[in-house]
């Protein structure tokens, strides 16, 4: 059983921001798998089967920095403590559209990941990191992640989101190691 968590902020004003790539990746996957979203308390979720494996998609609606609260609620409500956790999130350390898969490790200062880790209790979960690039000045990070990419950047990011959806399918179907070997070796978009 897989629990795929996309990180983002709720509300239409955040839907197209760089910070919401996790939500968009799962929304696209739900469309591809023909899964319907349901809302309960502080989460939106969808569930179904992919290659005979039970899959849950989760979007915490508790805002990015408190994503773990939504995860904790969903885990308790559905008793999914034995699921394989996969978290999809934006990453400032990679150019727009680049995706990298990783199992375990730190949070790199990503507050959404910090909240997920606090709720999950074990850093040994799978991360699908979608590059969004970095602003020129450190002081601009908040404005940057909450900004809406345009033009070529928006197209490159959309391509990265598609690769992230493909990576999720590979993780479920072929396993995380095979998926990491394939997707981490892809050339970066120009």
Secondary structure, DSSP 8 states (H G I E B T S, - for coil): -EEEEE----SGGGTTBGGGHHHHHHHHHHHHHT---EEETTEEEEEEEETTEEEEEEEE-S-GGGHHHHHHHHHHHHT-TTSEEEEEEEETTS-TT-EEEEES---TT-HHHHHHHHHH--S--EEEEEE----SSGGGHHHHHTSB--HHHHHHHHHHHHHHHHHHHHHHHH-HHHHHHHHTTS----
